[in-house]
Every structure is written in structure tokens, then in C-alpha cells.
């Protein structure tokens, strides 16, 4: 009986800023050990991380034990005037993201606010969302640290470049 | 070619506060006419509304044209000291929500903040989320008008009562 599970002592803790983005696509902040039992329930096939650093041992162990493939597209945050998110890396990440062979997939950076928010924003462009709706979503997850540079990146991102590296066969 | 669709003049406008909650479960504010082309893409089978008022003609027409079933569990907002959300209505709504015969399903109230947030919070309890994670999500969508009465309602809601009216066969 499903109700019986309510008497279990341990609650499930999604990572901060966890959310479902589309069917079989999730987003979150960096997953910690206490989030692993929740993540197991998602039955993830892949994780796409945008961090630059090496993946920690404890997370590598989780991947191995649960047969999860790691895709790493390391990018630096979008802090003017020194850093710019590279369009081609975002396009390559979108190609991985939309490929149903990688689903279910979790996207994360560190806080799940800025780099993840930019990638999701670009995904929404491919889904033809209006900029108003895209920015509303970006801000909902980056609050109270929304960056206008991120929103400008999303606005200027050319979806046609991404479609060039996406194989429609696997969408 | 999917990229070709980018040249369409009309962008898709999800309703304000739109989000995917779980596979085949969506949430939003009250859908207006400009949101209908977006909603069509979701292939909705049902809409669950928490508003008290009659559904407007233009929305009824959308339902009819797209073969969408309407479930109405009208409740008043949770504004102390006069109003309290009735537990049994939330349980009945959860039973509709979890029944896969109704999927894909969209939940909405007026702003998609408070009543919808309470219902989703109770759903998360059935999914065994920790209260911290449930409240984070509640506040993300009710910001900047989060109500502590809503969070208290979610905390006190007894999932076992809901399981009594949910038929596990259709989950």
C-alpha cells in the first residue's frame, strides 16, 4: 500500500533548486550526499554538469553504482566584463539534453541558478517560448541574484546554430 | 526540420507561473486566450481548477475544442482568520491528480501561487519530500506573497487521509 511508505523515518531531499524542466529533463544545484536517495528515485540515465571542476569522488561513486553517464560541459559563470558563455558549448549541451537516449537527465551547476538557468533559457528558445516567459522562469530560479548578462545571453542566443548540431532522429 | 519552426512569427506563451510538477502534471496561473496555443502543445487530457467562480466561456470553448475534461474543486484562499482550506477537498483533488487516466493534467487557480501551491505541497508530502524542500518550492512560486498559513496547512496535512481516497490501481 503506498500509504505505508509514509511511516518511513527518512524524508526525501531533492537538491536545492530542483525542478522538472520537461519530460525526463530535470535541473538542480550541485547534488550532495543527502540528495542521493531522492535522485535514485528519478532513475537517471545521465547527468549533465556545467561546472569546471573535477567531479568529487562521492558523486563519481553514485554515478558508478547507479549506472549514470556523466556529460561535462564546463563553463565559467557570466560575470562581466571578463567572462562570456561560449555559444558552441551551449549548443553541444542542448544536443545531449534533447537526445532521448540520455533521458532521464539531470542538469546542474553549482547553485542551479545562472549557468543552468542560461542553458534552460536556450532550451526554451528551441521550444519557441516567448522571451517574457523565458525570463520569468530564469528569474524564478536565480532569485534574488538574477543577472541581466545571463538574460542578454539568452536573448542573443541563435537557436539555428544549435539545431545544426542536434540530430532530430533522437529527439 | 525542427529549426524551420524558429521562423514562425508567433511565440508560444505559457501562462504565468507555468511549470512542470511531475511527469504529465503541470501547474500555472489562470490560462488566458494568448496561452491557448501553448497549452494545445501539452496535449492536455484534463484541467483541475481550484477557483470558485464559473469557468469563462472562452475557456469552456477551449476545453470543448480540445477534448479536455474539467475538474473543479473550488476553494477560497487561505486568509486568516476567516478561511481554511478543507482537507477533504484537497484529498479529492489529489486523487484526480494522481490518476493516470487524467494525464496530462494542468492544475491552476488564479495566480498559480497560493491554492495551487498548497495542492502541490500536499502532493509533495505524498511523494515523501522533506518539509524544507516543499516550502522552498512553495515560496519559489508564491514569491513575493508567500503565506505562512499556507505552509502551516501543508505541514499539518495528513497524507494518510488522502491515501484513503486514492485508488493505487491508477497511479
Interface residues (C-beta under 8 A of the other chain):
Chain A: X1 X2 X3 X5 X6 X8 X11 X12 X13 X14 X16 X17 X18 X19 X20 X21 X22 X23 X24 X38 X126 X127 X128 X129 X130 X131 X132 X133 X136 X137 X140 X141 X143 X159 X160 X163 X164 X166 X168 X171
Chain B: X1 X2 X3 X5 X6 X8 X11 X12 X13 X14 X16 X17 X18 X19 X20 X21 X22 X23 X24 X38 X126 X127 X128 X129 X130 X131 X132 X133 X136 X137 X140 X141 X143 X159 X160 X163 X164 X166 X168 X171
